[in-house]
Amino acid sequence: MQGTYLLSTLLIISFILWPEETADALTTVSVKIQIYFINLRLRWAAWRMYRSLVKICKEVGFPAPGPFVFIDLWDRESLD
């Protein structure tokens, strides 16, 4: 409980002394957390689709696809 009070106090003091820098830091942390969870959801969806593709290939008699490979969002090339 004391840690929560300490963190809240430090955050308030930080906002008072450096409002723009603190807002930028909190925004950066928030965006990184969102990207991390989006990446996890995409990985899970891609793995489920891969498993269903393997199952369909096995049922139809086609050879199994290659191993599952997922490239994280931050490792992908941009489309620019």
N, C-alpha and C positions, 0 to 999 in steps of 0.2 A: 504494500500500500504506500509506503514511503517513497518507493521508486517512482510511482505514478505522480506523486506530488512534486518530486524533484524534477522529473521530466517536464511536467506542465510548467513549473516555475522557470526552468531553463528556456523552454519554448517561448514563453511570454516575454522574458527578458531579451531573448534573441530578436523577437519581433519588434520590441521597442528600440533596440540599438541598431539593428540592421534589417529593416523591413523588406527591402527588395531582395537581398541575398537569401534571407530565410525563406521567402516565398518561392524563389527559384529552386532552392535546395529541396523543399517539400514537393514541388511540382516534379522535379527530376526523379525523386524517389517514387512518387506515385506512378509516373509513367513507366519506370523500369519494372515495378511490380505488376502493372497491367500487362506489359509485353510478356513477362515471364508466364503469367497465367494464360494468356492467349496462346503462347507457344505450347504449353502443356495440353490445352484443349485441342489444338491442331494435331499434335502428336498422337493423342488418344484417338481422334477421328480417323487419322490416316492409318493407324495400326488396325482399327476395326475394319476399315475398307480393305486393307491388305488381307486380313484373315478371311473376309468373305470372298475375295478374289481367289485365294488359295482353295477354298472350299468349292467354289464354282468350277475352277479348273480341274479339280480332282473328280467332281461329278461328271463332267463332260468328257474327260479323258485327255485333256490338254496337259502338257508338261507344267509343272509348278513354276510360278514366277520366281525371279531372283530373290535374294534376301531383302528383308525390310530395311530401308534406309530413309531416315528423316533428317532434313537439314534444318537446324534451328533458324529462327527468323533473323537473328543478328549475324548469321553466317551466310545468308543468301546474297547474291549479287543484285544490285538495284537495276531497275528497268530503264533508267535514264539513258 
